[in-house]
Amino acid sequence: MFIKKIIKPINSIIIGLSILSCGNSQTLSGDYSSVETITIDTEDHRFVSLDNIVEKVDFVRLETTEDCIIGDISHLFFVDNKIIVADQLTSQSIFVFDINGKFLNRISHLGNGPHEYLDITDVDVTPSGLIVIKDNVKDKLLFFEPNGKFVKERIDIEGGMDLAFIDEHSIAFDTFTSHTPTKEKFKGASLAVCDGDNNIQYLFGENIAEENVFNVRRPECLYRYGNKAYFAPHWDKNIYEVTTDSIIAKYRIEFKPDDVLNYNFKTSDELHSLMSSYPFFNGSFIEMKDYTWLRYMSQEDISPSILYSHKDKKTYSIYYEFNNPLYIYLQKPMTLYKGNTVAEVVPALYLYINKNAIEETLGESDFTNSLFSDFNLDDNPIVFLFTFKDDISKYVIK
């Protein structure tokens, strides 16, 4: 299980481009035949409380040793009974744990020599379990086995910030921040899919992010859940599934009564002005077995969360009662664990702040004893796993 100068009107962005000749590549039109509309009505919510819809909570304490001190977790993967953690900023390393949190190995090769990187721009894991580091400074992808053994490197296609492996060799790149001498090969597209030899298999979408005019981008636009890769383009209403030869509109996000993307904007200032008055989808989502978790930005500058049910095609707004203090940590889950279980990373300090409330609410049990046994503020983060019930429609409170 694996757990990323002319601004055209926004309506033109969500329309697939016609097929064009581009050397060995082509610019594909999106397939919209099976798209599901996720309607978010900001004036008529269907609320469900986490205290009612969460079936169970588990956790994994990541072991702390002298060789394993994590600053901030930027990526989290569950692969073959291993937990793979990337700390892009502080330690600039990749850490590998077993499924119980025991530290196994660290990949840390910061430098300018062979098999080393100068920047961890993004991280992914191939279907066979290889850990891949994208280094935009050296324009390379470095492949490692989970035990730390270097496998190979390949030249980066000079895409943007994000990547996602579609299969063992094919990779999807965003191209929003491309400003290299070879930028013209992307033909203004926002997504490039290439094969193992870096031949572009196809391009998709329009690039609306010219740096000197429009400098607003989502934190992430490529994601991978299970064996599927997804593309959530900047300032597009659609989330697409990406395959080696097609791009399929999976969801279309619609706000009622209004949202930012109902208006035309051509500059960052125009967009910021709209963002203060209308809600918008910020690209953050997790695809589960029965639900899709989405977060959006409201005009009050907060990030409400919703669950979209694949069964009844309805959206449910998350209501935070916090009768169980553990649920305060379920506001922005990091990734999918499996099924209807999502994972969130909680720093030890944040857990300590609520230690008394957790113990008073849950009482003395194997859960709390294990959670706080030999607990230290300098410990590595804790991975919490929240499993949702299979029919949350029973628990609507408004």
VOGU-3710 file (C-alpha; in Angstrom, 3 decimals, decimal comma):
1> mfikkiikpi> 0,000/0,000/0,000  1,521/3,327/-1,048  0,530/5,882/0,538  1,573/15,306/-5,178  2,495/35,012/-19,263  -0,901/34,638/-20,508  -3,432/33,603/-17,954  -6,569/32,278/-19,574  -10,019/32,398/-17,933  -10,441/29,595/-15,434
11> nsiiiglsil> -13,230/27,966/-17,422  -10,779/27,298/-20,218  -8,439/25,462/-17,856  -10,887/22,682/-17,110  -11,485/21,901/-20,779  -9,163/19,229/-22,170  -6,805/20,262/-24,958  -7,059/18,798/-28,417  -4,477/16,241/-29,463  -1,420/17,931/-30,920
21> scgnsqtlsg> 1,799/16,617/-32,411  4,745/17,010/-30,024  7,603/14,905/-31,298  7,096/11,484/-29,740  4,518/12,901/-27,355  1,016/14,266/-27,665  -1,135/16,606/-25,637  -4,167/14,643/-24,510  -7,723/15,681/-23,908  -9,097/14,615/-20,543
31> dyssvetiti> -11,738/11,893/-20,382  -14,749/13,396/-18,550  -17,198/10,554/-19,222  -17,199/9,155/-15,670  -16,497/12,239/-13,583  -18,344/12,467/-10,230  -19,423/15,883/-8,966  -18,646/16,594/-5,320  -20,963/19,412/-4,278  -19,994/21,431/-1,207
41> dtedhrfvsl> -22,846/23,635/-0,057  -21,343/26,129/2,385  -24,791/27,344/3,482  -26,469/23,959/4,004  -24,080/21,515/5,690  -24,699/17,860/6,458  -22,663/17,533/9,689  -21,171/14,375/11,191  -19,098/14,264/14,375  -15,747/12,505/14,534
51> dnivekvdfv> -16,821/11,080/17,882  -19,551/9,154/16,036  -17,961/8,199/12,719  -14,480/7,043/13,802  -14,582/3,305/14,473  -11,172/2,953/16,109  -7,844/4,676/16,705  -4,443/2,978/16,594  -0,956/4,425/16,796  2,676/3,624/16,045
61> rlettedcii> 5,424/5,259/18,074  8,447/5,771/15,819  11,575/4,693/17,680  14,030/7,432/18,613  17,779/6,727/18,529  20,932/8,790/18,034  20,819/7,884/14,337  17,105/8,520/14,035  15,988/11,992/15,031  13,254/13,348/12,781
71> gdishlffvd> 12,637/17,072/12,532  9,465/17,250/10,474  7,726/14,549/8,442  7,003/15,732/4,909  6,087/12,355/3,364  4,753/9,132/4,835  4,486/5,754/3,077  3,363/2,283/4,147  5,152/-0,322/2,018  5,506/-4,074/2,631
81> nkiivadqlt> 5,042/-3,822/6,403  7,449/-0,920/6,571  6,892/2,739/7,377  8,940/5,128/5,240  9,303/8,692/6,452  10,854/11,640/4,622  12,170/14,684/6,465  12,895/17,110/3,645  13,824/20,181/5,650  15,482/19,428/8,994
91> sqsifvfdin> 17,541/16,239/8,702  17,112/16,030/4,904  16,929/12,261/5,241  14,679/9,265/4,662  13,938/6,989/7,635  12,681/3,399/7,422  10,830/1,651/10,278  9,092/-1,668/10,596  5,309/-1,607/10,985  5,680/-1,523/14,784
101> gkflnrishl> 7,872/1,584/14,662  11,282/-0,045/15,197  13,992/1,945/13,417  15,610/-0,024/10,580  17,612/2,337/8,407  18,357/5,917/7,413  19,115/7,186/3,906  21,164/10,354/4,239  23,505/11,309/1,402  23,597/15,084/1,353
111> gngpheyldi> 26,433/16,309/-0,852  27,676/16,806/-4,384  29,334/13,444/-4,904  28,137/10,253/-6,617  24,816/8,941/-5,294  24,345/12,134/-3,248  21,680/14,842/-3,385  21,693/18,569/-2,705  17,955/18,890/-2,221  15,033/16,572/-1,473
121> tdvdvtpsgl> 12,486/18,245/-3,722  10,043/15,343/-3,570  9,960/11,655/-2,621  7,995/8,689/-3,934  8,127/4,893/-3,732  7,941/2,700/-6,826  5,513/-0,256/-6,989  8,464/-2,607/-6,299  9,335/-0,641/-3,151  12,307/1,458/-4,271
131> ivikdnvkdk> 12,592/4,845/-2,578  13,071/7,663/-5,090  14,443/11,105/-4,241  13,828/13,954/-6,676  16,647/16,521/-6,563  15,838/19,658/-8,555  19,266/21,189/-7,852  21,106/18,323/-9,567  18,175/17,501/-11,911  18,357/13,843/-10,917
141> llffepngkf> 16,251/11,038/-9,504  18,095/8,765/-7,063  16,785/5,240/-6,393  17,486/3,380/-3,133  16,374/0,105/-1,617  14,719/0,439/1,809  17,908/-0,990/3,363  19,769/2,062/2,044  21,544/0,377/-0,861  21,923/2,681/-3,856
151> vkeridiegg> 20,320/1,216/-6,974  20,532/3,755/-9,784  20,023/7,336/-10,823  18,331/8,849/-13,825  18,196/12,332/-15,238  15,162/14,305/-14,086  12,805/15,443/-16,812  13,140/18,952/-15,355  9,566/19,100/-14,230  8,207/21,070/-11,311
161> mdlafidehs> 8,087/20,196/-7,616  6,015/16,987/-7,586  6,273/13,499/-9,057  4,261/10,278/-8,862  5,157/6,836/-10,205  2,362/5,354/-12,303  4,151/2,033/-12,679  7,740/0,896/-12,139  9,068/3,115/-14,930  6,421/5,664/-15,954
171> iafdtftsht> 6,397/8,901/-13,969  4,026/11,854/-13,829  5,582/15,304/-13,255  3,962/18,649/-12,746  5,527/21,386/-14,902  4,189/24,514/-13,198  7,542/25,815/-12,028  9,607/24,782/-15,029  11,941/27,552/-16,133  14,749/25,508/-17,649
181> ptkekfkgas> 16,198/25,941/-21,166  14,140/22,916/-22,245  10,838/24,327/-21,024  9,518/24,543/-24,584  9,307/20,747/-24,774  6,340/20,898/-22,400  4,357/23,044/-24,872  2,734/24,998/-22,063  1,241/21,868/-20,454  0,860/21,489/-16,676
191> lavcdgdnni> 1,455/17,705/-16,524  4,022/15,509/-18,275  4,054/11,702/-18,196  7,278/10,077/-19,317  8,648/6,541/-19,652  11,780/5,006/-18,163  13,974/6,629/-20,808  12,494/10,092/-20,146  10,563/10,097/-23,399  7,411/12,140/-22,910
201> qylfgeniae> 4,434/9,813/-23,350  1,888/12,619/-23,210  1,238/16,136/-21,940  -1,921/17,526/-20,400  -3,493/20,814/-19,391  -2,469/24,438/-19,569  0,221/26,125/-17,512  -1,252/29,203/-15,837  1,685/29,841/-13,541  4,034/32,248/-15,267
211> envfnvrrpe> 6,321/33,313/-12,455  6,256/37,059/-13,083  2,456/37,327/-13,268  0,845/34,449/-11,384  2,881/33,135/-8,464  0,203/31,301/-6,474  0,316/27,500/-6,416  -1,082/24,730/-4,289  1,378/23,038/-1,945  0,961/19,761/-3,820
221> clyrygnkay> -0,720/18,610/-7,013  0,332/14,955/-7,530  -0,822/12,204/-5,186  -0,728/8,416/-5,129  -3,127/6,233/-3,136  -3,021/2,474/-3,476  -1,834/1,770/-6,997  -3,406/4,894/-8,523  -1,867/8,283/-9,252  -3,928/11,488/-9,134
231> faphwdkniy> -3,426/15,020/-10,459  -5,134/18,026/-8,837  -4,048/20,941/-11,061  -3,655/24,386/-9,591  -6,925/26,347/-9,771  -8,850/23,637/-11,569  -12,174/22,210/-10,369  -11,146/18,666/-11,310  -9,120/15,850/-9,756  -7,784/13,477/-12,419
241> evttdsiiak> -6,612/9,880/-12,333  -3,349/9,515/-14,270  -2,439/6,361/-16,192  0,382/5,636/-18,619  -1,737/6,557/-21,631  -4,726/8,577/-20,409  -5,914/11,159/-17,929  -9,395/10,633/-16,532  -11,460/13,207/-14,657  -12,337/11,453/-11,380
251> yriefkpddv> -14,019/14,261/-9,407  -15,292/17,741/-10,132  -15,468/20,011/-7,080  -18,447/22,388/-7,096  -19,176/24,941/-4,388  -22,608/26,343/-3,655  -23,645/29,073/-3,808  -20,372/30,371/-5,287  -16,621/29,878/-5,363  -13,409/31,452/-6,620
261> lnynfktsde> -13,263/29,418/-9,814  -16,550/30,810/-11,068  -14,662/34,014/-11,843  -11,970/34,939/-14,314  -8,615/36,067/-12,924  -5,332/36,794/-14,642  -2,986/37,868/-11,869  -2,091/36,840/-8,321  -3,618/40,040/-6,939  -6,939/39,315/-8,636
271> lhslmssypf> -6,959/35,780/-7,246  -6,079/36,897/-3,699  -8,929/39,378/-3,805  -11,383/36,631/-4,788  -9,979/34,242/-2,165  -11,004/36,633/0,591  -14,643/36,472/-0,493  -15,300/32,950/-1,819  -14,415/29,380/-0,805  -12,137/27,272/-2,976
281> fngsfiemkd> -10,678/23,765/-3,113  -7,011/23,876/-2,101  -6,071/20,540/-3,668  -5,790/18,551/-0,442  -7,531/15,168/-0,553  -7,159/11,510/0,420  -8,793/8,707/-1,531  -10,090/5,853/0,655  -12,087/2,701/0,005  -15,518/4,210/0,775
291> ytwlrymsqe> -14,755/7,917/1,103  -12,730/10,804/-0,209  -11,484/13,262/2,412  -11,193/16,835/1,129  -10,216/20,126/2,688  -11,044/23,536/1,306  -10,380/27,147/2,207  -13,264/29,292/3,343  -13,516/33,058/3,140  -12,855/33,063/6,906
301> dispsilysh> -9,367/31,697/6,091  -9,988/28,356/7,781  -9,802/24,865/6,274  -13,008/22,878/6,819  -12,895/19,149/6,082  -15,527/17,033/4,370  -16,036/13,368/3,593  -17,502/12,440/0,228  -19,232/9,062/0,325  -18,646/6,859/-2,697
311> kdkktysiyy> -21,809/4,924/-1,813  -24,476/7,606/-1,601  -22,593/10,356/-3,541  -23,149/12,872/-0,731  -20,802/15,144/1,156  -20,582/15,262/4,954  -19,004/18,154/6,839  -16,758/17,176/9,742  -17,904/18,532/13,088  -15,304/18,657/15,848
321> efnnplyiyl> -16,746/18,043/19,308  -13,490/16,673/20,726  -15,191/14,537/23,372  -12,262/12,273/22,601  -9,144/14,509/22,707  -7,354/12,240/20,206  -9,616/13,573/17,452  -7,996/16,989/17,667  -5,165/15,415/15,671  -7,461/14,385/12,811
331> qkpmtlykgn> -7,715/17,703/10,997  -5,316/17,193/8,118  -4,491/13,494/7,665  -1,225/12,941/5,838  -1,979/9,851/3,790  -3,937/6,625/3,397  -2,948/3,596/5,452  -5,422/1,114/3,938  -9,166/0,700/3,434  -10,940/3,486/5,301
341> tvaevvpaly> -7,979/4,195/7,571  -6,004/7,420/7,284  -2,713/8,297/8,945  -1,689/11,494/10,673  1,665/12,411/12,195  1,677/14,007/15,650  4,832/15,554/17,177  5,586/14,354/20,716  5,115/17,886/22,065  1,556/18,071/20,710
351> lyinknaiee> 0,746/14,770/22,351  2,243/15,877/25,652  0,057/18,997/25,691  -3,051/16,785/25,762  -1,599/13,974/27,882  -3,743/14,683/30,965  -6,932/15,086/28,930  -6,268/11,843/27,044  -5,622/9,864/30,223  -8,644/11,344/31,994
361> tlgesdftns> -10,965/10,662/29,058  -9,734/7,205/28,052  -8,714/6,056/31,517  -5,908/3,659/32,297  -5,731/1,014/29,595  -3,298/-0,896/27,425  -3,748/1,886/24,865  -2,798/4,797/27,138  -0,107/2,814/28,973  1,572/1,920/25,700
371> lfsdfnlddn> 1,152/5,423/24,308  2,832/7,161/27,248  5,231/4,499/28,495  8,749/6,003/28,681  7,361/9,022/26,874  9,823/11,850/26,182  9,249/15,284/24,680  12,250/14,734/22,395  10,799/11,535/20,943  10,100/11,181/17,260
381> pivflftfkd> 6,539/11,857/16,080  3,737/9,366/16,638  1,771/7,999/13,666  -1,953/7,828/14,495  -4,287/5,659/12,422  -7,981/6,623/12,307  -10,489/4,171/10,850  -13,907/5,415/9,694  -17,120/3,424/9,999  -18,483/2,021/6,756
391> diskyvik> -21,737/4,047/6,725  -21,436/7,540/8,186  -24,847/8,567/6,829  -26,381/7,090/10,003  -24,696/9,731/12,112  -25,827/13,015/10,582  -26,420/15,513/13,394  -27,858/18,326/11,269
//
